[in-house]
Amino acid sequence: MHRAAHLPFFSPLRIGDTIGMHLPDGGLTASSISMNRRGFLRSSFGMLSAASVRGALASFAPDALRPAQKTVIVTFGGGARDEETFAEEGQQNIPHLLQELLPQGTFFTQVVNAGILGHYVATASIVTGAYERFNNFIAQPPPNPTLFEYYRKALRRPATDTWVIAPSNGFQRIGGSSDSAFGPAFEAGVILPKRLLSAALKQGSGADTDRLSHLLQDNYEMPLYQSAAAAHDDELHLDRLDSTLRLSVADFLARARASDSADELSIFIARQLMRQQSPSLLLLTLHDMDIAHSGAYSLYVDAIQRADRLCAELWQMIQSDPEYKDRTTLYIMPDFGRDADDDPAGNGFQHHRTGGALARTTWLLALGPHIRQNVTVDRPIASIDLVPTVGCHMGFPTPLAQGRCIQELL
């Protein structure tokens, strides 16, 4: 029954079809969700208007961008509704986003995902800049070139310069595409914290296996298949533990014991990657909040609060690292939303099956040295706009991406 919640019961929409359309979730529209977010932010923080953004753009010269820019992208696997975040009753769950990060960046209130609302396929769409339409439950590379391949091929960057840290199931193929002009020669390295932990536990003790079993739970996405190359995967991950992260099995397990969740372990891995490899392009997916599919509202809210804290920690890590400080753009964006409580076709916070406005409409927060601060933008953008935007900023083409550069961020 739970598996069906991720299956595409609806056809992907065109972005023009979604904006302003009355979708079957109690009369909500993408634009009304946007205005509700904007109204809350304006009353709480006095953020600048979109007109201010346009004025700033007119005076912003492209050649002012610094060389050797770095980009870190954070996605929320499963998304979080306004009721638990930006609405008045939810703001207590995201104090770091609201009070620390939003005033430092540009916030887009209306980001629409017009594709399939499954976590792997939706994240693949974000990293290719094209709405992908493959089975969300099969580990396969996306057919369109990824952001990482565009970056490495155009700028001739080494494999160590771009990484993905993602949930274990399915995401092992997200680093590169099946496009014959790109593929393995230009893909990103992928580190799966749960797969890494599983491999490390085989080298540890049985007591550790029992103590850390909660970190291996894939929440809603419990293993639906077993990799045919599981033994090879263990070897690959243990090699990355040593050669990439430069951690012993004992040190890694010690850190895992101090972690309350897989997302905390992911942030630890990101810290190690930044210290040891200093990648210029890093994607991190926080997935704890997808526990909502179990129907445990308190655990879903806990995961939102944790993601809020971890995003602030990540920004602090960036600002305190000389390799990243003043040269890094951070993008934070849920992959999509969740169903409305009054939508009879869904299950409220628990799922994202309806394709209604609340499930499709999310937000984007961007921070960095060239990003205008304390600005909110209401106009609709698409989740697939991120890839061309990063390409425009970092100086490489993304010819097969379907999205557009977000002008307010350039």
Secondary structure, DSSP 8 states (H G I E B T S, - for coil): --GGGGS--S----HHHHTT---TTTS--HHHHHHHHHHHHHHHH--B-HHHHHHHHHT--GGGS-SS-EEEEEEETT---GGGTTSTTTGGG-HHIIIIIGGGSEEEEEEE--S---HHHHHHHHHHTS---S-TTS----SS--HHHHHHHHHT--GGGEEEE--STTGGGTTS-S-TTSGGGG--EEE-HHHHHHHHHHHS-HHHHHHTHHHH--TT---SS--TTHHHHHHHHHHHHHHTS---HHHHHHHHHT-SSHHHHHHHHHHHHHHHT--SEEEEEE-GGGGGGGT-HHHHHHHHHHHHHHHHHHHHHHHH-TTTTTTEEEEEEES-----TT-TTS-GGG---S--HHHHEEEEEEESTTS-SSEEE-S-EEGGGHHHHHHHHHT---TT--S---GGG-
